[in-house]
Amino acid sequence: MFPKEELFSLTSQIVRSSRSVCSNISEGYRKRQYEKHFKSKISYADCENSET
């Protein structure tokens, strides 16, 4: 699947990126009364989702 020499770093990045999606969505939801902050966090989540 992944080259052996890159296995740890690639899988680590996938795990961190996928966790970041959930974190950004939940933080954005908690701050939903602040429209700019909400949009910013949802945008970060979308970017991390694309990366993953």
Secondary structure, 3 states (H helix, E strand, C coil): CCCHHHHHHHHHHHHHHHHHHHHHHHHHHHCCCCHHHHHHHHHHHHHHHHHC
